[in-house]
């Protein structure tokens, strides 16, 4: 599996990156370059002092065991890396890829005993992220704590969790108390007004060492029952109980306020338009 994953990474590099390559060949069962190839590497280093290395890929021929070949190809990568370290720029996320015999693509065994440097020329560095397909991170969305639920859902991205405020239950049960009605209907209206919205209702409890009765799940399911009873399609509402596994404050809580914060119901946005 390790070799297969490395091979997939290699293929993806080859397919997606507009990059330069320099290939250096090794003698049979050797992980150090011979004099001719070593001279070629030194010449490349001088000519590419302003380039930037993305990765080095090592491979072998098919002779020998897979384990031996993988180790040998990794040693070839390390040998090349040690020669260029400090002399040519290297990306912080530099990748060392050991293919072993998986990199044997030629019928000529000598052509498979190699290491390939993948790099960008200086002229391409101003568009480095574009070449590598790296997108600028989207700014973090700040959701005001006092915003209405509809506004929070509007601002939220997939994966965002929103605490449903004022959802309370009768002690040791999953029955909601009357003061929960306002938030329940807010959530219902949000679901009605956003037909593409899919959520997971997540229950959390407090104060005990284990959710023996699975109360956190039952409470999440109770919120779902309310939504489905009022016309929301079943598939749009998932449920999950976390018990005490994700407390906001350490258990046992130091104050009633901390216990109330741990004892909560959240929704996670799974899909939205």
ChimeraX attribute file (.defattr): number of C-alpha atoms within 10 A of each C-alpha:
attribute: neighborCount
match mode: 1-to-1
recipient: residues
	/A:1	6
	/A:2	8
	/A:3	18
	/A:4	11
	/A:5	12
	/A:6	19
	/A:7	19
	/A:8	12
	/A:9	15
	/A:10	18
	/A:11	11
	/A:12	11
	/A:13	16
	/A:14	12
	/A:15	9
	/A:16	11
	/A:17	16
	/A:18	17
	/A:19	18
	/A:20	14
	/A:21	13
	/A:22	13
	/A:23	16
	/A:24	20
	/A:25	24
	/A:26	21
	/A:27	14
	/A:28	12
	/A:29	15
	/A:30	15
	/A:31	24
	/A:32	17
	/A:33	19
	/A:34	14
	/A:35	9
	/A:36	10
	/A:37	16
	/A:38	17
	/A:39	12
	/A:40	15
	/A:41	19
	/A:42	13
	/A:43	11
	/A:44	14
	/A:45	17
	/A:46	12
	/A:47	11
	/A:48	18
	/A:49	15
	/A:50	16
	/A:51	19
	/A:52	20
	/A:53	25
	/A:54	22
	/A:55	21
	/A:56	25
	/A:57	26
	/A:58	33
	/A:59	31
	/A:60	36
	/A:61	24
	/A:62	17
	/A:63	12
	/A:64	12
	/A:65	10
	/A:66	16
	/A:67	11
	/A:68	14
	/A:69	24
	/A:70	22
	/A:71	18
	/A:72	23
	/A:73	28
	/A:74	22
	/A:75	19
	/A:76	28
	/A:77	25
	/A:78	19
	/A:79	15
	/A:80	22
	/A:81	18
	/A:82	10
	/A:83	14
	/A:84	18
	/A:85	11
	/A:86	10
	/A:87	13
	/A:88	19
	/A:89	17
	/A:90	19
	/A:91	12
	/A:92	8
	/A:93	9
	/A:94	13
	/A:95	15
	/A:96	17
	/A:97	23
	/A:98	29
	/A:99	29
	/A:100	29
	/A:101	25
	/A:102	20
	/A:103	23
	/A:104	19
	/A:105	14
	/A:106	11
	/A:107	9
	/A:108	10
	/A:109	14
	/A:110	15
	/A:111	18
	/A:112	22
	/A:113	29
	/A:114	24
	/A:115	29
	/A:116	20
	/A:117	21
	/A:118	22
	/A:119	23
	/A:120	25
	/A:121	15
	/A:122	13
	/A:123	10
	/A:124	16
	/A:125	14
	/A:126	9
	/A:127	11
	/A:128	17
	/A:129	12
	/A:130	14
	/A:131	15
	/A:132	15
	/A:133	12
	/A:134	9
	/A:135	8
	/A:136	8
	/A:137	6
	/A:138	6
	/A:139	6
	/A:140	7
	/A:141	10
	/A:142	9
	/A:143	15
	/A:144	10
	/A:145	11
	/A:146	9
	/A:147	10
	/A:148	12
	/A:149	19
	/A:150	16
	/A:151	13
	/A:152	19
	/A:153	24
	/A:154	14
	/A:155	13
	/A:156	18
	/A:157	17
	/A:158	15
	/A:159	13
	/A:160	16
	/A:161	19
	/A:162	19
	/A:163	17
	/A:164	18
	/A:165	17
	/A:166	15
	/A:167	20
	/A:168	20
	/A:169	17
	/A:170	10
	/A:171	9
	/A:172	9
	/A:173	12
	/A:174	18
	/A:175	14
	/A:176	17
	/A:177	13
	/A:178	11
	/A:179	12
	/A:180	15
	/A:181	14
	/A:182	13
	/A:183	16
	/A:184	20
	/A:185	14
	/A:186	15
	/A:187	19
	/A:188	20
	/A:189	15
	/A:190	17
	/A:191	22
	/A:192	16
	/A:193	11
	/A:194	15
	/A:195	13
	/A:196	12
	/A:197	18
	/A:198	21
	/A:199	22
	/A:200	20
	/A:201	25
	/A:202	26
	/A:203	27
	/A:204	25
	/A:205	27
	/A:206	26
	/A:207	19
	/A:208	12
	/A:209	11
	/A:210	12
	/A:211	18
	/A:212	9
	/A:213	11
	/A:214	14
	/A:215	19
	/A:216	27
	/A:217	21
	/A:218	19
	/A:219	27
	/A:220	26
	/A:221	21
	/A:222	17
	/A:223	23
	/A:224	23
	/A:225	14
	/A:226	14
	/A:227	22
	/A:228	16
	/A:229	10
	/A:230	12
	/A:231	11
	/A:232	18
	/A:233	15
	/A:234	13
	/A:235	9
	/A:236	18
	/A:237	22
	/A:238	17
	/A:239	20
	/A:240	18
	/A:241	21
	/A:242	17
	/A:243	24
	/A:244	21
	/A:245	14
	/A:246	13
	/A:247	21
	/A:248	17
	/A:249	16
	/A:250	14
	/A:251	16
	/A:252	13
	/A:253	18
	/A:254	11
	/A:255	9
	/A:256	10
	/A:257	11
	/A:258	18
	/A:259	20
	/A:260	16
	/A:261	18
	/A:262	23
	/A:263	21
	/A:264	24
	/A:265	23
	/A:266	20
	/A:267	24
	/A:268	21
	/A:269	19
	/A:270	17
	/A:271	14
	/A:272	15
	/A:273	10
